[in-house]
Amino acid sequence: MAAADGTLLHFSEPQAAAPRTLSKPRRARERRQAEATKRKYQASSEAPPAKRRSKTSFLPAKKTAKEAQRTFKGKPQKTFSPKKSSAGTSDRNQEQKPCVKTSSLFKNNPEIPELHRPVVKQVQEKVFTSDAFHELDLHPHLISTINTVLKMSSMTSIQKQSIPVLLEGRDALVRSQTGSGKTLAYCIPVVQSLQAVKAKIQRSDGPYALVLVPTRELALQSFDTVQKLLKPFTWIVPGVLMGGEKRKSEKARLRKGINILISTPGRLVDHIKSTGNLHFSRVRWLILDEADRILDLGFEKDITVILNAVNAECQSRQTVLLSATLTEGVTRLAGISLHNPVSISVLDESHDQSNPKGKAVLEVSPPRTSDELDSFAIPESLDQHVTLVPSKLRLVSLAAFILQKCKFEKDQKMIVFFSSCELVEFHYNLFLQTLLSSSGAPAPGQLPSASTRLKFLRLHGNMEQEERTAVFQEFSHSKTGVLLCTDVAARGLDLPQVKWIVQYNAPSSPAEYIHRIGRTARIGCHGSSLLILAPSEAEYVNSLASHKIKNPVPLAPRKFESEPRSCRRYLKITCTPMRGGSPGQRKA
């Protein structure tokens, strides 16, 4: 037993002595590591980790450190780095918004070139006159309807010059700026002449007046105006034909009889070819409203078919062409359809020295093609603006402008023009998801109800006719709202109380520019327009100047670099990250 005990002591003593001699440096290192860890947690106001079991002391030092890291890896908000732990408040802010990053959309923007504006003497037209409608030789009931229903007492310049000429039975080519009252300039003579027919007009007689317009919305608007003028003369029946409607119901109306027929060219040609009870033997008036647009939309062949059908049944008629701009196509069409026409144009004395009082110019010849076709008139009460915006800021600039004008200001009504139906749909869906979201709280100092005033509508040629009509009626009767549309709404439409016209894509021609901005500042009202150009499109301003269009005033773009927070507050536009991550991690 003693030997066994001695042998046991003999083998046990070396095993106990060896660790004491070899573990001193290890224990010292472990002690220093423990003290360092304790200081780190004291600095970050956290408790040190629990004491490990004794067998971890036999592990190498590097492995122990890695094991400690793995132990606390599941808590990303805790950090062991001295630099990160000393961040303080900034760390807590990052913990609240761990995935929000400022997009480079608001940084490193290119320099905006200086916009050179050549001096242009704008052609002006006097819109109003002091002459009243009762001074004309019109039916008393018609004058009463104009004063009470249309709430108009004095004539515009183009109405003063056109109505007497048209009542004489002369063919005419009428040119005047947008919003000057050209619709009434031909509607009043038509109604006056038809109600004065001795043999009272019957509905079954068919069309006595044929009015061609380029778009469906303009057809509805003209039909509404004619309906109001015909209130005292119930035996004269107006009607409208346009694409998108049921042909069966239109044929039924034609069978019953329509005396003043308003139509788009394509649908009328369709009925000429397929409807047997449509005849033009009693046609006395042929009106082509917005004649240049009719040609631009490719209706020249349809116009030829219509003219041939009318000429085949009726040789004597009165033809009128109306437009805010004259083109070579309109001049060619006037030479074909008009007989000994009178050209009516209201000019400023600065434009024509031979006409010092700004009266209408009456010519018994086609219009001149040199100066007449190169100059355009715009309303005096229209303020034009232009801004150069880099391509990456175009969308956010448009969104910020809409918010500023329509969401945080009272009684604002805006039309935004795009170049295609796809762009209208894209921006309409995007703005519904972003600008109308509940996250966009009102700005400080704004009324709580300000966020409910923003309303978006869209209008383009790919929509169903019922929806187009509903949108047109809703925007016409609304006091506020934003209409995103194509050039389908650029011609002839009288949309009341429109304060701003925004052209997100530059129009294809200066004439189209004139028609777009003509949706505001109508009949003497005040309005503004904004043209958004890329820096590479700066020469477009010179193109406007070459057609004697007053240069728009440069509008300084919003400095997003200085206000990224305010932009992110209202513009929750999600950007796809360049590399890694999931969509939604980068927000601007």
C-alpha positions as CSV (number, residue, x, y, z in Angstrom):
1,M,0.0,0.0,0.0
2,A,2.8,2.3,0.9
3,A,4.6,1.4,-2.2
4,A,1.5,1.8,-4.2
5,D,0.9,5.1,-2.5
6,G,4.5,6.1,-3.1
7,T,4.3,5.1,-6.7
8,L,1.1,7.0,-7.0
9,L,2.7,10.1,-5.5
10,H,5.6,9.5,-7.8
11,F,3.5,9.7,-10.9
12,S,1.1,12.4,-9.7
13,E,3.6,15.0,-8.6
14,P,5.2,15.5,-12.1
15,Q,1.7,15.9,-13.6
16,A,0.7,18.5,-11.0
17,A,4.0,20.4,-11.2
18,A,4.1,20.7,-14.9
19,P,1.0,22.8,-15.3
20,R,2.2,25.1,-12.5
21,T,5.4,25.9,-14.3
22,L,3.9,26.1,-17.9
23,S,0.6,27.9,-17.0
24,K,2.1,31.0,-15.5
25,P,2.5,32.9,-18.9
26,R,-0.9,31.6,-20.0
27,R,-2.6,32.7,-16.8
28,A,-1.0,36.1,-17.2
29,R,-2.2,36.5,-20.7
30,E,-5.7,35.3,-19.7
31,R,-5.7,37.8,-16.8
32,R,-4.7,40.6,-19.1
33,Q,-7.4,39.6,-21.6
34,A,-10.0,39.5,-18.9
35,E,-9.1,42.9,-17.6
36,A,-9.1,44.3,-21.2
37,T,-12.6,42.8,-21.8
38,K,-13.8,44.2,-18.5
39,R,-12.6,47.7,-19.4
40,K,-14.3,47.5,-22.7
41,Y,-17.6,46.6,-21.2
42,Q,-17.2,49.3,-18.5
43,A,-16.7,51.9,-21.2
44,S,-19.8,50.8,-23.1
45,S,-21.8,50.5,-19.9
46,E,-22.4,46.7,-20.3
47,A,-21.8,43.8,-18.1
48,P,-18.8,41.5,-18.8
49,P,-19.5,38.0,-20.0
50,A,-20.0,35.2,-17.6
51,K,-16.8,33.4,-16.3
52,R,-15.9,30.4,-18.5
53,R,-15.4,27.0,-17.2
54,S,-11.9,26.0,-16.2
55,K,-11.2,23.8,-19.3
56,T,-11.2,26.9,-21.5
57,S,-8.0,27.8,-19.9
58,F,-6.3,24.9,-21.7
59,L,-7.4,26.3,-25.1
60,P,-5.0,28.6,-27.1
61,A,-5.5,32.3,-26.6
62,K,-6.5,33.0,-30.2
63,K,-9.3,30.4,-30.1
64,T,-10.6,31.8,-26.8
65,A,-11.0,35.3,-28.4
66,K,-12.8,33.8,-31.4
67,E,-15.1,31.9,-29.1
68,A,-15.9,35.1,-27.3
69,Q,-16.8,36.8,-30.5
70,R,-19.1,33.9,-31.5
71,T,-20.8,34.1,-28.2
72,F,-21.9,37.7,-28.7
73,K,-22.3,37.7,-32.5
74,G,-26.1,37.4,-32.2
75,K,-26.5,41.0,-30.9
76,P,-25.6,43.3,-33.8
77,Q,-26.4,46.4,-31.8
78,K,-23.5,45.6,-29.4
79,T,-20.1,46.3,-30.7
80,F,-16.6,45.6,-29.3
81,S,-14.8,48.2,-31.4
82,P,-13.6,51.2,-29.4
83,K,-14.3,53.6,-32.3
84,K,-17.8,52.3,-32.9
85,S,-18.6,52.2,-29.2
86,S,-17.6,55.8,-28.7
87,A,-20.1,57.0,-31.4
88,G,-22.8,57.6,-28.8
89,T,-25.9,59.3,-30.2
90,S,-25.1,58.6,-33.8
91,D,-25.1,54.8,-33.1
92,R,-28.6,55.1,-31.6
93,N,-29.9,57.0,-34.7
94,Q,-28.4,54.3,-36.9
95,E,-30.1,51.6,-34.8
96,Q,-33.5,53.3,-35.4
97,K,-33.0,53.5,-39.2
98,P,-30.5,50.7,-40.1
99,C,-31.5,50.4,-43.8
100,V,-32.1,54.0,-44.9
101,K,-29.3,55.5,-46.9
102,T,-29.1,58.8,-48.7
103,S,-29.2,58.2,-52.4
104,S,-26.6,59.8,-54.7
105,L,-29.5,61.3,-56.5
106,F,-29.0,64.5,-54.4
107,K,-25.2,64.6,-54.7
108,N,-22.6,65.3,-57.3
109,N,-25.1,66.9,-59.7
110,P,-23.7,68.4,-63.0
111,E,-23.4,72.1,-63.5
112,I,-26.3,73.8,-65.2
113,P,-25.3,75.8,-68.2
114,E,-26.3,79.4,-68.4
115,L,-29.4,79.9,-70.5
116,H,-29.0,82.6,-73.2
117,R,-32.2,84.4,-74.1
118,P,-32.3,86.4,-77.3
119,V,-34.4,89.5,-77.3
120,V,-37.8,88.9,-79.0
121,K,-40.6,91.3,-79.7
122,Q,-43.7,89.2,-79.0
123,V,-46.7,89.4,-81.3
124,Q,-49.7,90.4,-79.2
125,E,-53.4,90.3,-79.8
126,K,-56.0,92.4,-78.1
127,V,-58.4,89.9,-76.7
128,F,-61.4,92.0,-75.5
129,T,-63.3,94.8,-77.1
130,S,-65.9,97.2,-75.7
131,D,-68.5,96.1,-78.3
132,A,-71.5,94.1,-76.9
133,F,-73.3,91.3,-78.6
134,H,-76.6,93.2,-78.7
135,E,-74.9,95.6,-81.2
136,L,-75.0,92.8,-83.8
137,D,-78.0,92.0,-85.8
138,L,-78.8,88.8,-83.9
139,H,-82.0,87.2,-82.7
140,P,-83.1,88.6,-79.2
141,H,-83.4,85.2,-77.8
142,L,-79.9,84.3,-78.9
143,I,-78.5,87.5,-77.3
144,S,-80.3,86.7,-74.1
145,T,-78.9,83.2,-74.1
146,I,-75.4,84.5,-74.6
147,N,-75.8,86.9,-71.7
148,T,-77.6,84.6,-69.2
149,V,-76.4,81.1,-70.0
150,L,-72.9,81.8,-71.2
151,K,-72.6,84.9,-69.0
152,M,-70.9,86.9,-71.7
153,S,-71.8,90.5,-72.6
154,S,-68.9,91.9,-74.7
155,M,-67.2,90.3,-77.7
156,T,-63.6,89.3,-78.1
157,S,-61.6,90.8,-81.0
158,I,-61.8,87.7,-83.1
159,Q,-65.6,87.4,-82.5
160,K,-66.1,91.0,-83.4
161,Q,-64.3,90.6,-86.8
162,S,-65.5,87.1,-87.6
163,I,-69.3,87.1,-86.8
164,P,-70.3,89.9,-89.3
165,V,-68.2,88.4,-92.1
166,L,-69.6,84.9,-91.6
167,L,-73.2,86.2,-91.4
168,E,-72.6,87.6,-94.9
169,G,-72.1,84.1,-96.1
170,R,-68.4,84.4,-97.0
171,D,-65.8,81.6,-96.7
172,A,-63.2,82.5,-94.1
173,L,-59.9,81.3,-92.7
174,V,-59.8,82.5,-89.1
175,R,-56.6,82.7,-87.1
176,S,-56.4,83.8,-83.5
177,Q,-54.5,82.9,-80.4
178,T,-55.7,80.1,-78.1
179,G,-58.4,81.0,-75.6
180,S,-59.8,84.0,-77.7
181,G,-63.3,82.6,-78.3
182,K,-63.0,81.0,-81.7
183,T,-65.7,78.4,-80.9
184,L,-68.4,81.1,-80.4
185,A,-67.0,83.0,-83.4
186,Y,-68.5,80.3,-85.7
187,C,-71.3,78.8,-83.5
188,I,-73.2,82.1,-83.2
189,P,-73.4,82.7,-87.0
190,V,-74.4,79.1,-87.5
191,V,-77.2,79.2,-85.0
192,Q,-78.3,82.6,-86.2
193,S,-78.5,81.5,-89.8
194,L,-80.3,78.2,-89.1
195,Q,-83.0,79.7,-86.9
196,A,-83.7,82.3,-89.6
197,V,-84.6,79.7,-92.2
198,K,-88.1,80.5,-93.4
199,A,-89.2,76.9,-93.9
200,K,-88.8,75.8,-90.3
201,I,-86.1,73.2,-90.0
202,Q,-87.2,69.6,-89.3
203,R,-85.2,67.0,-87.5
204,S,-85.6,64.6,-90.4
205,D,-84.0,67.0,-92.8
206,G,-80.6,65.9,-91.7
207,P,-77.4,67.9,-91.3
208,Y,-77.5,71.6,-92.1
209,A,-74.1,72.3,-90.5
210,L,-71.1,69.9,-90.3
211,V,-68.4,70.6,-87.8
212,L,-65.2,68.6,-87.9
213,V,-62.8,68.6,-84.8
214,P,-59.6,66.6,-84.3
215,T,-60.3,65.0,-80.8
216,R,-63.1,63.5,-79.0
217,E,-62.9,65.8,-76.0
218,L,-63.1,68.9,-78.3
219,A,-66.1,67.3,-80.0
220,L,-67.9,67.0,-76.6
221,Q,-66.9,70.6,-75.7
222,S,-68.2,72.0,-79.0
223,F,-71.4,70.0,-78.6
224,D,-72.0,71.4,-75.1
225,T,-71.5,75.0,-76.4
226,V,-74.0,74.4,-79.3
227,Q,-76.5,72.9,-77.0
228,K,-76.4,76.0,-74.8
229,L,-76.9,78.3,-77.7
230,L,-79.9,76.2,-79.0
231,K,-81.9,76.4,-75.8
232,P,-84.4,78.9,-77.3
233,F,-84.5,77.1,-80.6
234,T,-85.6,73.6,-79.6
235,W,-86.5,72.5,-83.2
236,I,-82.8,72.5,-84.2
237,V,-81.2,69.3,-83.0
238,P,-77.4,68.9,-82.4
239,G,-75.5,65.7,-82.3
240,V,-72.0,64.3,-81.9
241,L,-70.2,61.4,-83.5
242,M,-66.8,60.2,-82.3
243,G,-64.7,57.1,-81.9
244,G,-65.1,54.9,-79.0
245,E,-68.9,55.1,-79.0
246,K,-71.3,52.4,-80.2
247,R,-72.0,52.6,-83.9
248,K,-75.5,51.2,-83.5
249,S,-76.6,54.0,-81.2
250,E,-75.0,56.6,-83.5
251,K,-76.8,55.1,-86.5
252,A,-80.1,55.4,-84.6
253,R,-79.5,59.1,-83.9
254,L,-78.6,59.7,-87.5
255,R,-81.8,57.9,-88.6
256,K,-83.9,60.2,-86.4
257,G,-82.1,63.2,-87.7
258,I,-79.3,65.6,-86.6
259,N,-79.3,69.2,-87.9
260,I,-75.9,70.3,-86.5
261,L,-73.5,67.4,-86.7
262,I,-70.2,67.6,-84.8
263,S,-67.8,64.7,-85.5
264,T,-64.2,63.5,-85.6
265,P,-63.1,62.8,-89.2
266,G,-62.4,59.1,-88.8
267,R,-65.8,58.3,-87.3
268,L,-67.6,60.4,-89.9
269,V,-65.8,58.6,-92.8
270,D,-66.9,55.3,-91.2
271,H,-70.5,56.3,-91.3
272,I,-70.2,57.7,-94.8
273,K,-69.1,54.2,-95.9
274,S,-71.5,52.1,-93.8
275,T,-74.6,54.2,-92.9
276,G,-77.1,54.5,-95.7
277,N,-79.4,57.2,-94.2
278,L,-76.6,59.8,-93.8
279,H,-76.9,62.4,-96.5
280,F,-75.5,66.0,-97.0
281,S,-78.0,67.4,-99.5
282,R,-79.0,70.3,-97.2
283,V,-75.5,71.1,-95.8
284,R,-75.1,74.9,-95.6
285,W,-72.1,75.1,-93.3
286,L,-68.8,73.2,-93.2
287,I,-66.6,74.0,-90.2
288,L,-63.1,72.7,-89.7
289,D,-62.0,73.6,-86.2
290,E,-58.3,73.2,-85.3
291,A,-57.6,72.5,-89.0
292,D,-53.8,72.2,-88.5
293,R,-54.2,69.5,-85.9
294,I,-56.6,67.6,-88.1
295,L,-53.9,67.4,-90.7
296,D,-51.2,66.6,-88.1
297,L,-53.1,63.6,-86.9
298,G,-53.1,62.1,-90.4
299,F,-56.7,62.9,-91.3
300,E,-55.9,64.5,-94.6
301,K,-57.3,61.4,-96.6
302,D,-60.4,61.4,-94.4
303,I,-60.9,65.1,-95.1
304,T,-60.7,64.4,-98.8
305,V,-63.3,61.7,-98.5
306,I,-65.6,64.0,-96.6
307,L,-65.2,66.9,-99.0
308,N,-65.9,64.6,-101.9
309,A,-69.1,63.2,-100.2
310,V,-70.3,66.8,-99.5
311,N,-69.5,68.1,-102.9
312,A,-71.3,65.2,-104.6
313,E,-74.6,66.2,-102.9
314,C,-74.3,69.9,-102.2
315,Q,-72.4,72.4,-104.4
316,S,-73.2,75.6,-102.6
317,R,-72.1,75.9,-99.0
318,Q,-70.1,78.1,-96.6
319,T,-66.8,76.8,-95.4
320,V,-64.8,78.1,-92.4
321,L,-61.3,77.0,-91.3
322,L,-60.2,77.9,-87.8
323,S,-56.8,77.5,-86.0
324,A,-54.5,79.2,-83.6
325,T,-51.5,78.4,-85.8
326,L,-51.2,78.3,-89.6
327,T,-49.1,75.7,-91.4
328,E,-48.5,75.0,-95.0
329,G,-50.9,72.1,-94.8
330,V,-53.7,74.5,-93.7
331,T,-52.9,76.8,-96.5
332,R,-53.1,73.9,-99.0
333,L,-56.4,72.8,-97.5
334,A,-57.8,76.3,-97.7
335,G,-56.9,76.4,-101.3
336,I,-58.8,73.2,-101.9
337,S,-61.9,73.7,-99.8
338,L,-62.4,77.5,-99.6
339,H,-63.9,79.7,-102.4
340,N,-62.8,83.3,-102.6
341,P,-61.9,83.2,-98.8
342,V,-61.4,86.0,-96.4
343,S,-58.4,85.7,-94.1
344,I,-59.2,87.0,-90.6
345,S,-56.3,87.6,-88.2
346,V,-56.0,89.9,-85.2
347,L,-52.6,91.5,-85.1
348,D,-50.8,94.0,-82.9
349,E,-49.8,97.4,-84.3
350,S,-46.2,96.5,-83.6
351,H,-46.6,93.5,-85.9
352,D,-48.2,95.3,-88.8
353,Q,-47.5,99.0,-89.2
354,S,-50.2,99.3,-91.8
355,N,-52.7,98.4,-89.1
356,P,-52.0,100.9,-86.4
357,K,-55.1,100.3,-84.3
358,G,-54.7,96.6,-83.9
359,K,-57.8,95.8,-86.0
360,A,-58.3,92.5,-87.8
361,V,-56.6,92.1,-91.1
362,L,-59.1,91.0,-93.9
363,E,-57.6,89.6,-97.1
364,V,-59.4,88.2,-100.0
365,S,-56.6,85.7,-100.6
366,P,-54.8,82.9,-98.9
367,P,-52.6,84.0,-95.9
368,R,-48.9,84.9,-96.4
369,T,-46.5,82.1,-95.8
370,S,-43.4,84.1,-94.9
371,D,-44.3,86.1,-91.8
372,E,-47.7,84.6,-90.9
373,L,-46.4,81.1,-90.6
374,D,-43.3,82.0,-88.6
375,S,-44.9,84.0,-85.8
376,F,-47.3,83.1,-83.1
377,A,-49.3,85.1,-80.6
378,I,-49.7,84.2,-76.9
379,P,-52.0,85.8,-74.3
380,E,-50.5,88.8,-72.4
381,S,-51.6,87.4,-69.1
382,L,-49.5,84.2,-69.5
383,D,-46.2,83.9,-67.6
384,Q,-43.8,81.5,-69.2
385,H,-41.0,79.8,-67.3
386,V,-38.2,77.4,-68.3
387,T,-35.8,75.3,-66.2
388,L,-32.8,73.2,-67.1
389,V,-32.8,70.0,-65.0
390,P,-30.3,67.1,-65.2
391,S,-31.8,63.9,-66.4
392,K,-31.5,62.1,-63.0
393,L,-33.3,65.0,-61.3
394,R,-36.2,65.3,-63.8
395,L,-38.6,63.0,-62.0
396,V,-37.9,64.3,-58.5
397,S,-38.1,67.9,-59.7
398,L,-41.5,67.3,-61.2
399,A,-42.7,65.6,-58.0
400,A,-41.4,68.5,-55.8
401,F,-43.1,71.1,-58.1
402,I,-46.4,69.3,-58.0
403,L,-46.3,69.0,-54.2
404,Q,-45.3,72.7,-53.8
405,K,-48.0,74.0,-56.1
406,C,-50.9,71.6,-55.7
407,K,-50.6,70.1,-52.2
408,F,-49.4,73.0,-50.1
409,E,-51.1,75.9,-51.9
410,K,-54.8,76.5,-52.1
411,D,-56.9,76.2,-55.3
412,Q,-54.3,75.1,-57.7
413,K,-55.1,73.3,-60.9
414,M,-52.4,71.9,-63.1
415,I,-51.9,70.0,-66.5
416,V,-48.7,68.1,-67.1
417,F,-48.0,67.1,-70.7
418,F,-46.0,64.0,-71.6
419,S,-44.9,62.7,-75.0
420,S,-46.5,59.3,-74.9
421,C,-49.3,57.3,-73.3
422,E,-46.8,55.0,-71.6
423,L,-45.2,57.9,-69.8
424,V,-48.6,59.1,-68.6
425,E,-49.4,55.7,-67.2
426,F,-46.0,55.3,-65.5
427,H,-46.1,58.7,-63.8
428,Y,-49.8,58.3,-62.8
429,N,-49.2,55.0,-61.1
430,L,-46.0,56.2,-59.5
431,F,-47.5,59.4,-58.1
432,L,-50.5,57.5,-56.7
433,Q,-48.2,55.2,-54.8
434,T,-45.8,57.9,-53.6
435,L,-47.2,61.4,-53.5
436,L,-50.6,60.3,-52.2
437,S,-49.2,57.9,-49.5
438,S,-50.0,58.6,-45.9
439,S,-46.3,58.9,-45.1
440,G,-46.2,62.4,-46.8
441,A,-47.2,64.5,-43.8
442,P,-48.0,68.2,-44.2
443,A,-45.2,70.6,-43.9
444,P,-44.8,72.6,-40.7
445,G,-47.3,75.5,-40.6
446,Q,-49.6,74.0,-43.2
447,L,-53.2,73.2,-42.6
448,P,-54.0,69.5,-41.8
449,S,-56.5,69.5,-44.7
450,A,-53.8,70.5,-47.2
451,S,-52.8,66.8,-47.8
452,T,-56.3,66.0,-49.0
453,R,-56.3,68.6,-51.9
454,L,-54.0,66.6,-54.1
455,K,-55.8,64.6,-56.8
456,F,-54.4,62.9,-59.9
457,L,-56.2,62.2,-63.2
458,R,-54.9,60.9,-66.5
459,L,-56.0,61.3,-70.1
460,H,-54.5,59.8,-73.2
461,G,-55.5,58.0,-76.4
462,N,-55.3,54.4,-75.2
463,M,-58.0,54.8,-72.6
464,E,-61.6,53.6,-73.2
465,Q,-63.9,56.4,-74.3
466,E,-66.2,56.1,-71.3
467,E,-63.2,56.7,-69.0
468,R,-61.9,59.5,-71.2
469,T,-65.2,61.3,-71.0
470,A,-65.5,60.8,-67.2
471,V,-62.0,62.2,-66.7
472,F,-62.7,65.2,-69.0
473,Q,-65.9,66.0,-67.2
474,E,-64.4,65.5,-63.7
475,F,-61.4,67.7,-64.4
476,S,-63.5,70.4,-66.1
477,H,-65.8,70.8,-63.0
478,S,-63.1,70.3,-60.4
479,K,-61.4,73.3,-58.7
480,T,-58.2,71.5,-58.0
481,G,-56.3,68.5,-59.4
482,V,-53.4,67.4,-61.6
483,L,-54.1,66.1,-65.1
484,L,-51.4,64.0,-66.6
485,C,-52.0,63.8,-70.3
486,T,-50.6,63.6,-73.9
487,D,-51.3,66.1,-76.7
488,V,-54.8,64.8,-76.9
489,A,-55.7,67.6,-74.5
490,A,-53.6,70.3,-76.1
491,R,-56.1,71.5,-78.7
492,G,-59.1,73.7,-78.2
493,L,-60.1,72.4,-74.8
494,D,-61.5,75.0,-72.5
495,L,-60.6,73.7,-69.0
496,P,-61.6,76.4,-66.4
497,Q,-59.3,77.6,-63.7
498,V,-56.1,75.9,-64.8
499,K,-53.2,77.8,-63.2
500,W,-50.2,75.9,-64.4
501,I,-49.1,74.1,-67.6
502,V,-46.1,71.9,-67.1
503,Q,-44.3,70.4,-70.2
504,Y,-42.3,67.5,-68.9
505,N,-41.2,66.6,-72.5
506,A,-40.5,69.4,-74.9
507,P,-43.1,69.5,-77.7
508,S,-42.1,68.5,-81.2
509,S,-42.7,72.0,-82.7
510,P,-43.2,75.6,-81.5
511,A,-46.8,75.4,-82.8
512,E,-47.5,72.5,-80.4
513,Y,-45.8,74.6,-77.6
514,I,-48.3,77.4,-78.3
515,H,-51.3,75.0,-78.1
516,R,-50.1,73.4,-74.9
517,I,-49.6,76.6,-73.0
518,G,-52.9,77.8,-74.4
519,R,-54.8,75.6,-71.9
520,T,-54.3,78.4,-69.3
521,A,-54.7,82.2,-69.4
522,R,-57.8,81.9,-71.4
523,I,-60.2,84.8,-72.0
524,G,-58.1,87.2,-70.0
525,C,-57.4,85.0,-67.0
526,H,-54.0,84.8,-65.5
527,G,-51.9,81.6,-65.9
528,S,-48.3,80.3,-65.9
529,S,-46.4,77.6,-67.8
530,L,-43.2,75.7,-67.1
531,L,-41.0,74.0,-69.7
532,I,-38.6,71.4,-68.3
533,L,-35.5,70.9,-70.4
534,A,-32.4,68.8,-70.1
535,P,-29.1,70.8,-70.4
536,S,-28.6,69.3,-73.8
537,E,-32.0,70.8,-74.9
538,A,-31.1,74.4,-74.1
539,E,-31.2,75.4,-77.8
540,Y,-34.9,74.8,-77.8
541,V,-35.4,78.3,-76.4
542,N,-33.7,79.7,-79.4
543,S,-36.1,77.7,-81.6
544,L,-39.0,79.4,-79.8
545,A,-37.3,82.8,-80.3
546,S,-37.0,82.2,-84.1
547,H,-40.8,82.0,-84.3
548,K,-41.2,85.2,-82.4
549,I,-42.3,83.5,-79.2
550,K,-41.3,85.5,-76.1
551,N,-38.5,83.7,-74.2
552,P,-39.6,82.0,-71.1
553,V,-38.1,83.3,-67.8
554,P,-35.5,80.9,-66.4
555,L,-36.7,79.2,-63.2
556,A,-33.9,78.2,-60.8
557,P,-34.1,74.5,-60.1
558,R,-34.6,73.4,-56.5
559,K,-31.3,72.9,-54.7
560,F,-31.8,69.3,-53.5
561,E,-28.2,69.1,-52.2
562,S,-29.0,71.6,-49.4
563,E,-32.3,70.0,-48.4
564,P,-32.0,66.2,-48.7
565,R,-34.1,65.6,-45.6
566,S,-37.1,67.7,-46.7
567,C,-36.9,65.9,-50.1
568,R,-36.8,62.5,-48.4
569,R,-39.7,63.5,-46.2
570,Y,-42.2,63.9,-49.0
571,L,-40.6,62.0,-51.9
572,K,-40.4,58.4,-50.9
573,I,-39.0,57.2,-54.2
574,T,-37.5,53.7,-53.9
575,C,-34.3,53.2,-55.9
576,T,-32.8,49.9,-57.0
577,P,-29.4,49.5,-55.4
578,M,-26.4,49.3,-57.7
579,R,-24.9,46.2,-56.1
580,G,-26.1,43.9,-53.4
581,G,-29.0,44.3,-51.1
582,S,-32.7,44.2,-51.8
583,P,-34.9,46.9,-53.4
584,G,-36.0,49.3,-50.7
585,Q,-32.8,49.5,-48.8
586,R,-31.8,52.6,-50.7
587,K,-34.3,55.4,-50.4
588,A,-34.1,59.0,-51.5
